[in-house]
Structure formats: C-alpha cells, structure tokens
Amino acid sequence: MSITAGIDVGSTYTKTVLLGPGGEILSRKIHKTGFKLAEVSRRTFEICLEEAGVSESD
C-alpha cells in the first residue's frame, strides 16, 4: 500500500495528514507547535500512523 504524509509546521499549529492510495484521508492531527518543531512534527506523524493502523514503512 502506498501512503502519502503531509506535515505543515506553522508558527501556531502543526498539521499532519495521511492519504491513502486513492487520495482518501486515513488520519489527520493538529497540535500546537511550541518551540520544538522537529519533536511536534514527529509526534503528530506517529499519532497519525497509529490512528490509521499503518507503519512508517507503508
């Protein structure tokens, strides 16, 4: 299965979305950005993977 991830790290919120092969939304997450940009983007990505029931290798 081919899945696409999109992560938008903004000054206030970080938004992450996972899209399935047909473009359908598998999971999405919004979280306050704060000062640790890499940590919040990784965390929202991991939450989306968990909620969608897929792994990073997918």
PyMOL Python script that loads the backbone (N, CA, C, O; Angstrom):
from pymol import cmd

cmd.read_pdbstr("""\
ATOM      1  N   MET A   1       0.848  -1.168   0.000  1.00  0.00           N
ATOM      2  CA  MET A   1       0.000   0.000   0.000  1.00  0.00           C
ATOM      3  C   MET A   1       0.899   1.238   0.000  1.00  0.00           C
ATOM      4  O   MET A   1       1.888   1.290   0.731  1.00  0.00           O
ATOM      5  N   SER A   2       0.559   2.218  -0.809  1.00  0.00           N
ATOM      6  CA  SER A   2       1.304   3.463  -0.875  1.00  0.00           C
ATOM      7  C   SER A   2       0.540   4.558  -0.136  1.00  0.00           C
ATOM      8  O   SER A   2      -0.614   4.845  -0.455  1.00  0.00           O
ATOM      9  N   ILE A   3       1.185   5.158   0.843  1.00  0.00           N
ATOM     10  CA  ILE A   3       0.562   6.197   1.666  1.00  0.00           C
ATOM     11  C   ILE A   3       1.409   7.458   1.572  1.00  0.00           C
ATOM     12  O   ILE A   3       2.638   7.393   1.573  1.00  0.00           O
ATOM     13  N   THR A   4       0.749   8.598   1.491  1.00  0.00           N
ATOM     14  CA  THR A   4       1.441   9.883   1.440  1.00  0.00           C
ATOM     15  C   THR A   4       1.187  10.639   2.739  1.00  0.00           C
ATOM     16  O   THR A   4       0.058  10.695   3.227  1.00  0.00           O
ATOM     17  N   ALA A   5       2.252  11.221   3.294  1.00  0.00           N
ATOM     18  CA  ALA A   5       2.138  12.025   4.507  1.00  0.00           C
ATOM     19  C   ALA A   5       2.443  13.477   4.170  1.00  0.00           C
ATOM     20  O   ALA A   5       3.365  13.773   3.411  1.00  0.00           O
ATOM     21  N   GLY A   6       1.659  14.370   4.743  1.00  0.00           N
ATOM     22  CA  GLY A   6       1.919  15.796   4.603  1.00  0.00           C
ATOM     23  C   GLY A   6       1.980  16.418   5.980  1.00  0.00           C
ATOM     24  O   GLY A   6       1.114  16.176   6.821  1.00  0.00           O
ATOM     25  N   ILE A   7       3.016  17.231   6.212  1.00  0.00           N
ATOM     26  CA  ILE A   7       3.189  17.884   7.510  1.00  0.00           C
ATOM     27  C   ILE A   7       3.425  19.368   7.273  1.00  0.00           C
ATOM     28  O   ILE A   7       4.337  19.754   6.542  1.00  0.00           O
ATOM     29  N   ASP A   8       2.597  20.193   7.897  1.00  0.00           N
ATOM     30  CA  ASP A   8       2.722  21.650   7.804  1.00  0.00           C
ATOM     31  C   ASP A   8       3.041  22.176   9.195  1.00  0.00           C
ATOM     32  O   ASP A   8       2.188  22.169  10.082  1.00  0.00           O
ATOM     33  N   VAL A   9       4.278  22.633   9.381  1.00  0.00           N
ATOM     34  CA  VAL A   9       4.689  23.190  10.667  1.00  0.00           C
ATOM     35  C   VAL A   9       4.527  24.707  10.588  1.00  0.00           C
ATOM     36  O   VAL A   9       5.340  25.403   9.980  1.00  0.00           O
ATOM     37  N   GLY A  10       3.475  25.196  11.204  1.00  0.00           N
ATOM     38  CA  GLY A  10       3.223  26.632  11.227  1.00  0.00           C
ATOM     39  C   GLY A  10       3.686  27.245  12.533  1.00  0.00           C
ATOM     40  O   GLY A  10       4.106  26.540  13.450  1.00  0.00           O
ATOM     41  N   SER A  11       3.607  28.548  12.606  1.00  0.00           N
ATOM     42  CA  SER A  11       4.074  29.226  13.814  1.00  0.00           C
ATOM     43  C   SER A  11       3.183  28.939  15.020  1.00  0.00           C
ATOM     44  O   SER A  11       3.649  29.002  16.158  1.00  0.00           O
ATOM     45  N   THR A  12       1.918  28.627  14.790  1.00  0.00           N
ATOM     46  CA  THR A  12       0.994  28.361  15.886  1.00  0.00           C
ATOM     47  C   THR A  12       0.616  26.882  15.983  1.00  0.00           C
ATOM     48  O   THR A  12       0.627  26.309  17.073  1.00  0.00           O
ATOM     49  N   TYR A  13       0.284  26.265  14.853  1.00  0.00           N
ATOM     50  CA  TYR A  13      -0.148  24.867  14.836  1.00  0.00           C
ATOM     51  C   TYR A  13       0.641  24.051  13.829  1.00  0.00           C
ATOM     52  O   TYR A  13       1.078  24.562  12.798  1.00  0.00           O
ATOM     53  N   THR A  14       0.815  22.771  14.143  1.00  0.00           N
ATOM     54  CA  THR A  14       1.392  21.803  13.222  1.00  0.00           C
ATOM     55  C   THR A  14       0.269  20.876  12.801  1.00  0.00           C
ATOM     56  O   THR A  14      -0.436  20.309  13.636  1.00  0.00           O
ATOM     57  N   LYS A  15       0.112  20.728  11.473  1.00  0.00           N
ATOM     58  CA  LYS A  15      -0.941  19.885  10.925  1.00  0.00           C
ATOM     59  C   LYS A  15      -0.312  18.730  10.150  1.00  0.00           C
ATOM     60  O   LYS A  15       0.612  18.929   9.363  1.00  0.00           O
ATOM     61  N   THR A  16      -0.823  17.521  10.382  1.00  0.00           N
ATOM     62  CA  THR A  16      -0.328  16.333   9.702  1.00  0.00           C
ATOM     63  C   THR A  16      -1.512  15.565   9.136  1.00  0.00           C
ATOM     64  O   THR A  16      -2.554  15.442   9.780  1.00  0.00           O
ATOM     65  N   VAL A  17      -1.340  15.049   7.921  1.00  0.00           N
ATOM     66  CA  VAL A  17      -2.384  14.256   7.287  1.00  0.00           C
ATOM     67  C   VAL A  17      -1.742  13.055   6.589  1.00  0.00           C
ATOM     68  O   VAL A  17      -0.652  13.159   6.026  1.00  0.00           O
ATOM     69  N   LEU A  18      -2.432  11.917   6.634  1.00  0.00           N
ATOM     70  CA  LEU A  18      -2.024  10.728   5.887  1.00  0.00           C
ATOM     71  C   LEU A  18      -3.084  10.457   4.833  1.00  0.00           C
ATOM     72  O   LEU A  18      -4.277  10.413   5.135  1.00  0.00           O
ATOM     73  N   LEU A  19      -2.642  10.276   3.592  1.00  0.00           N
ATOM     74  CA  LEU A  19      -3.542   9.998   2.480  1.00  0.00           C
ATOM     75  C   LEU A  19      -3.296   8.593   1.953  1.00  0.00           C
ATOM     76  O   LEU A  19      -2.152   8.167   1.801  1.00  0.00           O
ATOM     77  N   GLY A  20      -4.392   7.872   1.673  1.00  0.00           N
ATOM     78  CA  GLY A  20      -4.301   6.542   1.109  1.00  0.00           C
ATOM     79  C   GLY A  20      -4.025   6.595  -0.384  1.00  0.00           C
ATOM     80  O   GLY A  20      -3.919   7.680  -0.956  1.00  0.00           O
ATOM     81  N   PRO A  21      -3.908   5.436  -1.019  1.00  0.00           N
ATOM     82  CA  PRO A  21      -3.580   5.362  -2.438  1.00  0.00           C
ATOM     83  C   PRO A  21      -4.577   6.092  -3.349  1.00  0.00           C
ATOM     84  O   PRO A  21      -4.198   6.582  -4.413  1.00  0.00           O
ATOM     85  N   GLY A  22      -5.814   6.163  -2.946  1.00  0.00           N
ATOM     86  CA  GLY A  22      -6.833   6.841  -3.739  1.00  0.00           C
ATOM     87  C   GLY A  22      -7.031   8.298  -3.353  1.00  0.00           C
ATOM     88  O   GLY A  22      -7.939   8.955  -3.862  1.00  0.00           O
ATOM     89  N   GLY A  23      -6.189   8.811  -2.458  1.00  0.00           N
ATOM     90  CA  GLY A  23      -6.295  10.194  -2.023  1.00  0.00           C
ATOM     91  C   GLY A  23      -7.219  10.400  -0.834  1.00  0.00           C
ATOM     92  O   GLY A  23      -7.426  11.532  -0.396  1.00  0.00           O
ATOM     93  N   GLU A  24      -7.777   9.312  -0.306  1.00  0.00           N
ATOM     94  CA  GLU A  24      -8.667   9.430   0.855  1.00  0.00           C
ATOM     95  C   GLU A  24      -7.861   9.709   2.118  1.00  0.00           C
ATOM     96  O   GLU A  24      -6.732   9.240   2.258  1.00  0.00           O
ATOM     97  N   ILE A  25      -8.446  10.473   3.033  1.00  0.00           N
ATOM     98  CA  ILE A  25      -7.783  10.802   4.293  1.00  0.00           C
ATOM     99  C   ILE A  25      -7.861   9.603   5.226  1.00  0.00           C
ATOM    100  O   ILE A  25      -8.947   9.146   5.582  1.00  0.00           O
ATOM    101  N   LEU A  26      -6.698   9.101   5.617  1.00  0.00           N
ATOM    102  CA  LEU A  26      -6.631   7.979   6.551  1.00  0.00           C
ATOM    103  C   LEU A  26      -6.576   8.469   7.995  1.00  0.00           C
ATOM    104  O   LEU A  26      -7.123   7.837   8.899  1.00  0.00           O
ATOM    105  N   SER A  27      -5.908   9.603   8.196  1.00  0.00           N
ATOM    106  CA  SER A  27      -5.761  10.157   9.535  1.00  0.00           C
ATOM    107  C   SER A  27      -5.295  11.603   9.417  1.00  0.00           C
ATOM    108  O   SER A  27      -4.643  11.986   8.446  1.00  0.00           O
ATOM    109  N   ARG A  28      -5.647  12.401  10.431  1.00  0.00           N
ATOM    110  CA  ARG A  28      -5.166  13.778  10.480  1.00  0.00           C
ATOM    111  C   ARG A  28      -5.047  14.217  11.931  1.00  0.00           C
ATOM    112  O   ARG A  28      -5.771  13.734  12.802  1.00  0.00           O
ATOM    113  N   LYS A  29      -4.116  15.146  12.180  1.00  0.00           N
ATOM    114  CA  LYS A  29      -3.855  15.595  13.543  1.00  0.00           C
ATOM    115  C   LYS A  29      -3.412  17.046  13.511  1.00  0.00           C
ATOM    116  O   LYS A  29      -2.636  17.446  12.643  1.00  0.00           O
ATOM    117  N   ILE A  30      -3.900  17.829  14.450  1.00  0.00           N
ATOM    118  CA  ILE A  30      -3.483  19.219  14.625  1.00  0.00           C
ATOM    119  C   ILE A  30      -3.013  19.374  16.066  1.00  0.00           C
ATOM    120  O   ILE A  30      -3.676  18.920  16.998  1.00  0.00           O
ATOM    121  N   HIS A  31      -1.858  20.024  16.240  1.00  0.00           N
ATOM    122  CA  HIS A  31      -1.297  20.200  17.578  1.00  0.00           C
ATOM    123  C   HIS A  31      -0.594  21.550  17.635  1.00  0.00           C
ATOM    124  O   HIS A  31      -0.053  22.008  16.628  1.00  0.00           O
ATOM    125  N   LYS A  32      -0.596  22.189  18.797  1.00  0.00           N
ATOM    126  CA  LYS A  32       0.130  23.454  18.954  1.00  0.00           C
ATOM    127  C   LYS A  32       1.620  23.207  18.709  1.00  0.00           C
ATOM    128  O   LYS A  32       2.181  22.221  19.185  1.00  0.00           O
ATOM    129  N   THR A  33       2.245  24.106  17.968  1.00  0.00           N
ATOM    130  CA  THR A  33       3.637  23.919  17.571  1.00  0.00           C
ATOM    131  C   THR A  33       4.614  24.093  18.717  1.00  0.00           C
ATOM    132  O   THR A  33       5.446  23.213  18.940  1.00  0.00           O
ATOM    133  N   GLY A  34       4.546  25.176  19.440  1.00  0.00           N
ATOM    134  CA  GLY A  34       5.508  25.415  20.511  1.00  0.00           C
ATOM    135  C   GLY A  34       6.882  25.743  19.948  1.00  0.00           C
ATOM    136  O   GLY A  34       6.995  26.341  18.878  1.00  0.00           O
ATOM    137  N   PHE A  35       7.931  25.348  20.674  1.00  0.00           N
ATOM    138  CA  PHE A  35       9.291  25.700  20.282  1.00  0.00           C
ATOM    139  C   PHE A  35      10.099  24.528  19.751  1.00  0.00           C
ATOM    140  O   PHE A  35      11.179  24.731  19.197  1.00  0.00           O
ATOM    141  N   LYS A  36       9.607  23.318  19.905  1.00  0.00           N
ATOM    142  CA  LYS A  36      10.356  22.135  19.465  1.00  0.00           C
ATOM    143  C   LYS A  36       9.718  21.601  18.182  1.00  0.00           C
ATOM    144  O   LYS A  36       8.939  20.648  18.202  1.00  0.00           O
ATOM    145  N   LEU A  37      10.068  22.242  17.073  1.00  0.00           N
ATOM    146  CA  LEU A  37       9.429  21.960  15.786  1.00  0.00           C
ATOM    147  C   LEU A  37       9.593  20.507  15.343  1.00  0.00           C
ATOM    148  O   LEU A  37       8.621  19.875  14.929  1.00  0.00           O
ATOM    149  N   ALA A  38      10.788  19.984  15.425  1.00  0.00           N
ATOM    150  CA  ALA A  38      11.025  18.610  14.982  1.00  0.00           C
ATOM    151  C   ALA A  38      10.257  17.609  15.845  1.00  0.00           C
ATOM    152  O   ALA A  38       9.720  16.625  15.336  1.00  0.00           O
ATOM    153  N   GLU A  39      10.209  17.865  17.140  1.00  0.00           N
ATOM    154  CA  GLU A  39       9.520  16.940  18.045  1.00  0.00           C
ATOM    155  C   GLU A  39       8.015  16.919  17.797  1.00  0.00           C
ATOM    156  O   GLU A  39       7.412  15.847  17.761  1.00  0.00           O
ATOM    157  N   VAL A  40       7.404  18.087  17.625  1.00  0.00           N
ATOM    158  CA  VAL A  40       5.957  18.119  17.427  1.00  0.00           C
ATOM    159  C   VAL A  40       5.581  17.542  16.064  1.00  0.00           C
ATOM    160  O   VAL A  40       4.542  16.892  15.941  1.00  0.00           O
ATOM    161  N   SER A  41       6.396  17.765  15.047  1.00  0.00           N
ATOM    162  CA  SER A  41       6.069  17.196  13.737  1.00  0.00           C
ATOM    163  C   SER A  41       6.205  15.674  13.766  1.00  0.00           C
ATOM    164  O   SER A  41       5.383  14.970  13.180  1.00  0.00           O
ATOM    165  N   ARG A  42       7.221  15.170  14.433  1.00  0.00           N
ATOM    166  CA  ARG A  42       7.401  13.718  14.544  1.00  0.00           C
ATOM    167  C   ARG A  42       6.260  13.097  15.351  1.00  0.00           C
ATOM    168  O   ARG A  42       5.742  12.041  14.991  1.00  0.00           O
ATOM    169  N   ARG A  43       5.877  13.753  16.434  1.00  0.00           N
ATOM    170  CA  ARG A  43       4.817  13.224  17.299  1.00  0.00           C
ATOM    171  C   ARG A  43       3.475  13.176  16.573  1.00  0.00           C
ATOM    172  O   ARG A  43       2.761  12.178  16.664  1.00  0.00           O
ATOM    173  N   THR A  44       3.123  14.250  15.848  1.00  0.00           N
ATOM    174  CA  THR A  44       1.846  14.233  15.126  1.00  0.00           C
ATOM    175  C   THR A  44       1.864  13.173  14.028  1.00  0.00           C
ATOM    176  O   THR A  44       0.843  12.541  13.758  1.00  0.00           O
ATOM    177  N   PHE A  45       3.022  12.976  13.394  1.00  0.00           N
ATOM    178  CA  PHE A  45       3.165  11.936  12.379  1.00  0.00           C
ATOM    179  C   PHE A  45       2.947  10.554  12.995  1.00  0.00           C
ATOM    180  O   PHE A  45       2.214   9.735  12.440  1.00  0.00           O
ATOM    181  N   GLU A  46       3.579  10.294  14.136  1.00  0.00           N
ATOM    182  CA  GLU A  46       3.431   8.997  14.811  1.00  0.00           C
ATOM    183  C   GLU A  46       1.994   8.747  15.254  1.00  0.00           C
ATOM    184  O   GLU A  46       1.506   7.621  15.161  1.00  0.00           O
ATOM    185  N   ILE A  47       1.311   9.782  15.735  1.00  0.00           N
ATOM    186  CA  ILE A  47      -0.089   9.635  16.141  1.00  0.00           C
ATOM    187  C   ILE A  47      -0.948   9.279  14.930  1.00  0.00           C
ATOM    188  O   ILE A  47      -1.807   8.402  15.021  1.00  0.00           O
ATOM    189  N   CYS A  48      -0.729   9.940  13.813  1.00  0.00           N
ATOM    190  CA  CYS A  48      -1.483   9.645  12.595  1.00  0.00           C
ATOM    191  C   CYS A  48      -1.255   8.207  12.135  1.00  0.00           C
ATOM    192  O   CYS A  48      -2.203   7.524  11.747  1.00  0.00           O
ATOM    193  N   LEU A  49      -0.005   7.745  12.177  1.00  0.00           N
ATOM    194  CA  LEU A  49       0.283   6.362  11.806  1.00  0.00           C
ATOM    195  C   LEU A  49      -0.488   5.395  12.684  1.00  0.00           C
ATOM    196  O   LEU A  49      -1.095   4.443  12.195  1.00  0.00           O
ATOM    197  N   GLU A  50      -0.461   5.648  13.991  1.00  0.00           N
ATOM    198  CA  GLU A  50      -1.150   4.779  14.948  1.00  0.00           C
ATOM    199  C   GLU A  50      -2.658   4.767  14.699  1.00  0.00           C
ATOM    200  O   GLU A  50      -3.279   3.705  14.672  1.00  0.00           O
ATOM    201  N   GLU A  51      -3.245   5.959  14.516  1.00  0.00           N
ATOM    202  CA  GLU A  51      -4.687   6.050  14.292  1.00  0.00           C
ATOM    203  C   GLU A  51      -5.111   5.369  12.988  1.00  0.00           C
ATOM    204  O   GLU A  51      -6.201   4.805  12.908  1.00  0.00           O
ATOM    205  N   ALA A  52      -4.256   5.422  11.974  1.00  0.00           N
ATOM    206  CA  ALA A  52      -4.572   4.812  10.680  1.00  0.00           C
ATOM    207  C   ALA A  52      -4.278   3.321  10.676  1.00  0.00           C
ATOM    208  O   ALA A  52      -4.717   2.603   9.777  1.00  0.00           O
ATOM    209  N   GLY A  53      -3.538   2.850  11.677  1.00  0.00           N
ATOM    210  CA  GLY A  53      -3.208   1.438  11.749  1.00  0.00           C
ATOM    211  C   GLY A  53      -2.189   1.017  10.706  1.00  0.00           C
ATOM    212  O   GLY A  53      -2.248  -0.097  10.185  1.00  0.00           O
ATOM    213  N   VAL A  54      -1.244   1.920  10.398  1.00  0.00           N
ATOM    214  CA  VAL A  54      -0.198   1.619   9.416  1.00  0.00           C
ATOM    215  C   VAL A  54       1.164   1.896  10.051  1.00  0.00           C
ATOM    216  O   VAL A  54       1.259   2.508  11.116  1.00  0.00           O
ATOM    217  N   SER A  55       2.211   1.432   9.372  1.00  0.00           N
ATOM    218  CA  SER A  55       3.569   1.664   9.858  1.00  0.00           C
ATOM    219  C   SER A  55       4.277   2.682   8.967  1.00  0.00           C
ATOM    220  O   SER A  55       3.814   2.990   7.869  1.00  0.00           O
ATOM    221  N   GLU A  56       5.380   3.188   9.442  1.00  0.00           N
ATOM    222  CA  GLU A  56       6.141   4.168   8.676  1.00  0.00           C
ATOM    223  C   GLU A  56       6.635   3.591   7.348  1.00  0.00           C
ATOM    224  O   GLU A  56       6.768   4.325   6.369  1.00  0.00           O
ATOM    225  N   SER A  57       6.901   2.309   7.307  1.00  0.00           N
ATOM    226  CA  SER A  57       7.378   1.680   6.067  1.00  0.00           C
ATOM    227  C   SER A  57       6.279   1.579   5.007  1.00  0.00           C
ATOM    228  O   SER A  57       6.579   1.380   3.830  1.00  0.00           O
ATOM    229  N   ASP A  58       5.002   1.713   5.410  1.00  0.00           N
ATOM    230  CA  ASP A  58       3.904   1.691   4.433  1.00  0.00           C
ATOM    231  C   ASP A  58       3.935   2.950   3.589  1.00  0.00           C
ATOM    232  O   ASP A  58       3.093   3.124   2.708  1.00  0.00           O
TER     233      ASP A  58
END
""", "prot")
cmd.dss("prot")
cmd.show_as("cartoon", "prot")
cmd.util.cbc("prot")
cmd.orient("prot")
